[in-house]
Amino acid sequence: MLVRWAIGAARPGLPRARSAPTLRTAAKSWTIDRLYSSAELKVTASKPPEKPDMSKFLVEDIRNFSIIAHVDHGKSTLADRLLELTGTIDKTKNNKQVLDKLQVERERGITVKAQTASLFYSFQGKQYLLNLIDTPGHVDFSYEVSRSLSACQGVLLVIDANEGIQAQTVANFFLAFEAQLSVIPVINKIDLKSADPDKVERQIEKVFDIPSDECIKISAKLGTNVESVLQAVIERIPPPKVHRKNPLKALVFDSTFDQYRGVIANVALFDGVVSKGDKIVSAHTQKMYEVNEVGVLNPNEQSTHKLYAGQVGYLIAGMKDVTEAQIGDTLYLHNHPVEPLPGFKSAKPMVFAGMYPVDQSEYNNLKSAIEKLTLNDSSVTVHRDSSLALGAGWRLGFLGLLHMEVFNQRLEQEYNASVILTTPTVPYKAVLSSAKLIKEYRQKEITIINPAQFPDKSKVTEYLEPIVLGTIITPDEYTGKIMMLCQARRAVQQNMVFIDQNRVMLKYIFPLNEIVVDFYDSLKSLSSGYASFDYEDAGYQTAELVKMDILLNGNSIEELVTIVHRDKAHTVGKTICERLKDTLPRQLFEIAIQAAIGSKIIARETVKPYRKNVLAKCYGGDITRKMKLLKRQAEGKKRLRKIGNIEVPKDAFIKVLKNTN
């Protein structure tokens, strides 16, 4: 700046005949001027966008709503059209599942993470703020749905005009109904040739008791009649019941971790106002933070001056540790404590699996990756664990098998971590028999998440297994096959209702371990893909459970211990033994692979030894000579078997533990 001023001041008085130094000075001045003016242009061009003024949106002009549906009924496509209609994103052919930001979501074509977007929409000469939350549809991610509903006053229940009401449609409707939210039924995909929206209207009226004239028929793909959805949101969903004059009360309903900015918390404001520079306190940790940035998701982050009660947005307050942003936490202003919000019912894991690093040197990196990912997905529970064969690791609890697969895939894609996942198990319970044991465990009922810690029958009065209430919706021609499948899985029928002329809703009580691995695949293949399945927790029931050990030459392998129902022990034991036989490398001595319940062997496979042909030098001659050589070889192998240890290679473990279904 000083150089430019000095040279610029000297320029007017320069003589016509210039000496070499003067010419150099003039050239220098011209160059600096050019650089300065181009820099000025650049600064002007890259001026940050205007921050939206959130104070102009009064409480009565705000609508918070969520989109809920069964898998693949068009939630994310409808969200794309709503974003286009409100001018939040430009209308292009590339707008496909804009809110599905994760690589795993793009690859699988499903929504895994609930995403928020704030839409600005003018209706009847008035500007409205619509906060939209797009939710997952699979049963494993119902916790995401229930969390999202806590920040809403209404929902759009999307139903496919071709497939009609499915199992997850019913489950999601009751989640919204229990939360006392306004439900707007939206019949999507009316552009399909096989679509029958009138039949779906009748189903909605019969199953949900919603009048057919309240249904909105749309095609999210073509954008047909989508405008009426926005109008219905404004007319039918009430504004949030909040008070801006009260002290700040904000609910953290989701959070992500940014490597540079720390924790980004998604918040719904129930009372008060929050702005940059405010000192806020977490009700959970009692730690104080200074707000660095607040804003709305549009659908990308857009900072604002303030956030007001009734609005949904994000907040960055320098939380550097992943454990500091608890989902369900209440944030309030320093020196203005408030009654914490009820938060969320903690997620109940349905499936447990051991997770170990492929190489133990990667333990700390994997630990950091799991911590960051569990911040983003708080429904995963983590317990430290260790194994003789696989080293130090964790036992993780998931909401279902797809949830487990997605978590593993995200670890690989987002954190470049390769892991070994053990076979999934469910949480069993045991009722202890003696007062001494109750005193030792400090409770009468113990939960078993690791099969190796399963107590002996002499220590317990009874074993309990988790059960679920499953809902199957299927075309009636497959009913017989599905009933046989359910009976084979030890299910007990509760109810059977025809929801229209050719579709049946079946309700069964299932033992959780019977459906956790391959039930969904079997159901889909039996019904040619038409049946849908959903389940909810139904407590525990008494069961005849046994602990099955896998023995190699009489030595138990801890990692392969499984808990099975007595009726299925033989089948499961035989399968594991056969799989081990195919994966274990041959030795110079025979390996006996056995499945045992206590001291009783229920299945056996044998890995034949490598054998030198000791009879090669005998051509002709007496038989006793041959027998003598074979006997000596057998004695040598017997001695070797006594002293030879079998080490199961890690890749053999991975093959056996990997879910083959």
TAZIMO-V807163 format. One record per helix or strand of 3 or more residues. SS is the DSSP state (A for helix, B for strand). FROM is the first residue (numbers start at 0). TO is the last residue. If there is no record, write none. Layout:
BEGIN
ss = <SS | SS>
from = <FROM | FROM>
to = <TO | TO>
END
This chain:
BEGIN
ss = <A | A | A | A | B | A | A | B | B | A | B | A | B | A | A | A | B | B | B | B | B | B | B | B | B | A | B | B | A | B | B | A | B | B | A | B | A | A | B | A | B | B | A | A | B | B | A | B | A | B | B | A | A>
from = <1 | 19 | 53 | 58 | 61 | 74 | 102 | 114 | 125 | 138 | 153 | 166 | 181 | 196 | 211 | 226 | 248 | 261 | 272 | 278 | 287 | 292 | 300 | 305 | 311 | 321 | 329 | 350 | 359 | 380 | 390 | 400 | 418 | 427 | 434 | 444 | 450 | 456 | 459 | 475 | 491 | 502 | 511 | 518 | 531 | 544 | 557 | 561 | 565 | 590 | 599 | 622 | 649>
to = <10 | 44 | 55 | 60 | 68 | 84 | 107 | 122 | 133 | 148 | 159 | 177 | 187 | 207 | 213 | 235 | 257 | 270 | 274 | 281 | 289 | 296 | 303 | 307 | 315 | 323 | 332 | 356 | 375 | 386 | 397 | 414 | 420 | 431 | 440 | 447 | 452 | 458 | 474 | 487 | 499 | 510 | 514 | 525 | 542 | 551 | 559 | 564 | 582 | 596 | 606 | 642 | 656>
END
